[in-house]
Amino acid sequence: DNSISNVLVLGTMLDFGIRQTCIELSDNGIGSLIVSDGVVALTRESQDYTLASIAHGLIKLRYSGEFLNLLNVLKREGSVLI
């Protein structure tokens, strides 16, 4: 089975595009890992609110350092729990 189960998400427009993308992925049973220091919102208040309210269920937040550690585990073990 080659289906997609998780997607790495980073970039701009956290409070619009990224949030909506993650919600739509979740609606389709696909998990999202947002690199929290690799995204930006229009304002600091919006970023804080969005990051605090989005992480649940299939949507996970990790700092870039944590993500890099996950990649190291993935190389060694072939899979990783996000």
C-alpha positions as CSV (number, residue, x, y, z in Angstrom):
1,D,0.0,0.0,0.0
2,N,1.6,3.3,-1.2
3,S,-1.0,5.6,0.2
4,I,0.0,8.9,1.9
5,S,-0.5,8.9,5.7
6,N,1.5,12.0,6.7
7,V,2.5,15.3,5.1
8,L,5.2,17.8,6.2
9,V,3.9,21.4,6.1
10,L,5.9,24.6,6.3
11,G,5.9,28.0,4.7
12,T,3.9,31.2,4.9
13,M,0.3,32.1,5.5
14,L,-0.2,29.9,8.6
15,D,-3.5,31.5,9.5
16,F,-5.0,30.9,6.1
17,G,-3.4,28.5,3.6
18,I,-1.5,26.2,5.9
19,R,-4.3,25.9,8.5
20,Q,-6.9,25.1,5.8
21,T,-4.6,22.6,4.1
22,C,-4.0,20.7,7.4
23,I,-7.7,20.7,8.1
24,E,-8.5,19.3,4.7
25,L,-5.8,16.7,5.0
26,S,-7.2,15.7,8.4
27,D,-10.7,15.4,6.9
28,N,-9.2,12.9,4.5
29,G,-7.5,10.9,7.2
30,I,-4.0,12.2,6.4
31,G,-1.8,13.5,9.3
32,S,0.1,16.8,9.1
33,L,3.3,17.7,10.8
34,I,3.8,21.5,10.9
35,V,7.3,22.7,11.4
36,S,6.2,25.5,13.9
37,D,9.3,27.7,13.5
38,G,9.1,27.2,9.7
39,V,5.7,28.9,9.3
40,V,4.5,32.5,9.6
41,A,1.2,34.2,10.0
42,L,0.1,37.8,9.3
43,T,0.5,38.9,12.9
44,R,2.2,37.5,16.0
45,E,-1.2,37.2,17.8
46,S,-2.6,35.3,14.8
47,Q,0.4,33.0,14.8
48,D,0.1,32.3,18.6
49,Y,-3.6,31.7,18.3
50,T,-3.4,29.4,15.2
51,L,-0.6,27.3,16.6
52,A,-2.4,26.9,19.9
53,S,-5.7,25.9,18.3
54,I,-4.6,23.8,15.4
55,A,-2.5,21.0,17.1
56,H,-4.8,18.1,17.8
57,G,-5.7,14.7,16.3
58,L,-4.0,14.3,13.0
59,I,-2.3,17.7,13.1
60,K,1.0,17.8,15.0
61,L,3.5,20.6,15.7
62,R,7.3,20.2,16.0
63,Y,10.1,22.7,16.1
64,S,12.7,22.3,13.3
65,G,15.2,20.7,15.7
66,E,12.7,18.1,16.7
67,F,11.9,17.4,13.1
68,L,15.5,16.9,12.3
69,N,15.8,14.4,15.1
70,L,12.8,12.6,13.7
71,L,14.5,12.4,10.3
72,N,17.6,10.8,12.0
73,V,15.3,8.2,13.7
74,L,13.6,7.6,10.3
75,K,17.0,6.9,8.7
76,R,17.9,4.4,11.3
77,E,14.6,2.7,11.9
78,G,12.6,3.1,8.7
79,S,9.6,4.6,10.4
80,V,8.9,7.2,13.0
81,L,5.9,8.1,15.2
82,I,5.1,11.8,14.9
